[in-house]
Amino acid sequence: MNLKKGILLGVISGLVASGVSMLYNKVYSDAFYIDFHTVLNATGMLMACMIGCILMALGYVIAARLKRPLLIPIINVLYCILSFASIIGVLSFKLPLDVEFPEMFPGLAVPMHFFPALSFFALVPFFWKYESRN
């Protein structure tokens, strides 16, 4: 995978992840009549998804440049571990005192931490040509 294809993969998967995050935010907020827009806004969701997906794509570009196909499964496991580890930040996040129903915030923010990895893994087959290991 060349750099141009990698950046394109990162941008497209970041846009998909941020779109899904915004949709999930809307559905969750409407379903439970809560609003966390002061803490979790659309710009923050867009930037986090874009940066995360572009960094994941750059990892794939580096693996392709090193010509190490066995590095891809290791990178995938690393991305999954980092997605799970990022939940710690949500669980330890201190909300402002004026936010209603603070116990509902993890239910909104935790699933969003998996959207970048899910969209990236879903779109990789359209950009990455897998070589046979035989």
C-alpha positions as CSV (number, residue, x, y, z in Angstrom):
1,M,0.0,0.0,0.0
2,N,1.5,3.3,-1.0
3,L,1.2,6.5,1.1
4,K,-1.6,8.0,-1.0
5,K,-3.8,5.0,-0.7
6,G,-3.0,4.8,3.0
7,I,-4.0,8.4,3.6
8,L,-7.2,7.9,1.6
9,L,-8.1,4.9,3.6
10,G,-7.5,6.8,6.8
11,V,-9.6,9.8,5.7
12,I,-12.5,7.7,4.4
13,S,-12.5,5.4,7.5
14,G,-12.3,8.5,9.7
15,L,-15.2,10.1,8.0
16,V,-17.3,6.9,8.3
17,A,-16.3,6.5,12.0
18,S,-17.2,10.1,12.8
19,G,-20.5,9.8,10.9
20,V,-21.4,6.7,12.9
21,S,-20.3,8.5,16.1
22,M,-22.5,11.5,15.4
23,L,-25.4,9.2,14.6
24,Y,-24.9,7.2,17.7
25,N,-24.7,10.4,19.8
26,K,-28.0,11.6,18.3
27,V,-29.8,8.3,18.9
28,Y,-28.4,7.9,22.4
29,S,-29.3,11.5,23.4
30,D,-32.8,11.3,22.0
31,A,-33.5,7.9,23.5
32,F,-32.4,8.9,27.0
33,Y,-33.3,12.7,26.9
34,I,-29.7,13.7,27.8
35,D,-27.3,16.2,26.3
36,F,-23.5,16.0,26.7
37,H,-22.7,18.6,24.0
38,T,-20.6,20.6,26.4
39,V,-18.3,17.7,26.9
40,L,-18.6,15.7,23.7
41,N,-19.1,17.8,20.5
42,A,-19.1,17.1,16.8
43,T,-15.7,18.7,16.2
44,G,-14.1,16.6,18.8
45,M,-15.6,13.4,17.5
46,L,-14.6,14.2,13.9
47,M,-11.0,15.1,14.9
48,A,-10.5,12.1,17.2
49,C,-11.9,9.7,14.5
50,M,-9.8,11.2,11.7
51,I,-6.6,11.3,13.7
52,G,-7.1,7.7,14.9
53,C,-7.9,6.3,11.5
54,I,-5.0,8.2,9.7
55,L,-2.6,6.9,12.3
56,M,-3.9,3.3,11.8
57,A,-3.5,3.7,8.0
58,L,0.1,4.9,8.5
59,G,0.8,1.8,10.4
60,Y,-0.3,-0.3,7.5
61,V,1.8,1.9,5.1
62,I,4.8,1.3,7.2
63,A,4.2,-2.5,7.3
64,A,3.8,-2.5,3.5
65,R,7.1,-0.6,3.1
66,L,8.9,-3.1,5.4
67,K,7.5,-5.9,3.3
68,R,6.5,-7.9,6.4
69,P,3.0,-9.4,5.8
70,L,3.1,-11.1,9.2
71,L,3.3,-7.7,10.8
72,I,-0.3,-6.9,9.9
73,P,-1.9,-9.3,12.4
74,I,0.3,-7.9,15.1
75,I,-0.7,-4.4,14.2
76,N,-4.4,-5.4,14.2
77,V,-4.0,-6.8,17.7
78,L,-2.2,-3.6,18.8
79,Y,-5.1,-1.5,17.4
80,C,-7.6,-3.6,19.4
81,I,-5.6,-3.3,22.6
82,L,-5.3,0.5,22.1
83,S,-9.1,0.7,21.5
84,F,-9.8,-1.1,24.8
85,A,-7.1,0.9,26.7
86,S,-8.7,4.2,25.6
87,I,-11.8,3.3,27.6
88,I,-9.8,4.0,30.8
89,G,-9.9,7.7,29.9
90,V,-13.6,7.7,29.6
91,L,-14.2,5.9,32.9
92,S,-11.8,8.2,34.8
93,F,-13.1,11.4,33.1
94,K,-14.5,14.0,35.6
95,L,-17.6,15.7,34.2
96,P,-18.5,19.2,35.1
97,L,-20.9,19.5,38.1
98,D,-23.7,21.1,36.0
99,V,-24.1,18.0,33.7
100,E,-27.3,16.1,34.3
101,F,-27.1,12.3,34.6
102,P,-23.3,11.9,34.6
103,E,-23.7,8.1,35.1
104,M,-25.0,8.0,31.5
105,F,-21.8,9.4,29.9
106,P,-19.8,6.1,29.8
107,G,-22.7,4.5,27.9
108,L,-22.4,7.1,25.3
109,A,-18.6,7.5,25.0
110,V,-17.3,4.0,25.5
111,P,-18.8,2.5,22.3
112,M,-17.5,5.4,20.3
113,H,-14.0,4.4,21.1
114,F,-14.4,1.3,19.0
115,F,-15.9,3.0,15.9
116,P,-12.6,4.1,14.4
117,A,-11.1,0.6,14.6
118,L,-14.3,-1.0,13.3
119,S,-14.6,1.4,10.3
120,F,-10.9,1.0,9.5
121,F,-11.0,-2.8,9.6
122,A,-14.2,-2.8,7.5
123,L,-12.6,-0.7,4.8
124,V,-9.1,-2.2,4.7
125,P,-10.1,-4.9,2.2
126,F,-11.0,-2.3,-0.4
127,F,-7.5,-0.7,-0.2
128,W,-5.1,-3.5,0.8
129,K,-4.0,-6.3,-1.5
130,Y,-3.2,-9.3,0.6
131,E,-0.4,-11.5,-0.6
132,S,-0.4,-15.3,0.0
133,R,1.8,-16.5,2.7
134,N,2.6,-19.8,0.8
